[in-house]
């Protein structure tokens, strides 16, 4: 039987692990790549076509 006395994993523990020096470089690099990929994807999307602008209706007679 193994006596495991480690505390359960929490978000605070994960944050502490991710901000220690060796892992922090990897997390930072991963974040930069993720931001680049999202911006590249957003830039490659085609914009929606605007509805055709029709000439305004004439409401007053010309003089």
For each residue, the residues with C-beta under 8 A, 3 or more apart:
1:
2:
3:
4:
5:
6:
7: 10 13
8:
9: 13 14
10: 7 13 14
11: 14 15
12: 15 16
13: 7 9 10 16 17
14: 9 10 11 17 18
15: 11 12 18 19
16: 12 13 19 20
17: 13 14 20 23
18: 14 15 23 24 27
19: 15 16 23 24 27
20: 16 17 23 24
21: 24 25
22: 25 26
23: 17 18 19 20 26 27
24: 18 19 20 21 27 28
25: 21 22 28 29
26: 22 23 29 30
27: 18 19 23 24 30 31
28: 24 25 31 32
29: 25 26 32 33
30: 26 27 33 34
31: 27 28 34 35
32: 28 29 35 36
33: 29 30 36 37
34: 30 31 37 38
35: 31 32 38 39
36: 32 33 39 40
37: 33 34 40 41
38: 34 35 41 42
39: 35 36 42 43
40: 36 37 43 44
41: 37 38 44 45
42: 38 39 45
43: 39 40
44: 40 41
45: 41 42
46:
47:
48:
49:
50: 53
51:
52:
53: 50
54:
55:
56:
57:
58: 61 62
59:
60:
61: 58
62: 58
63:
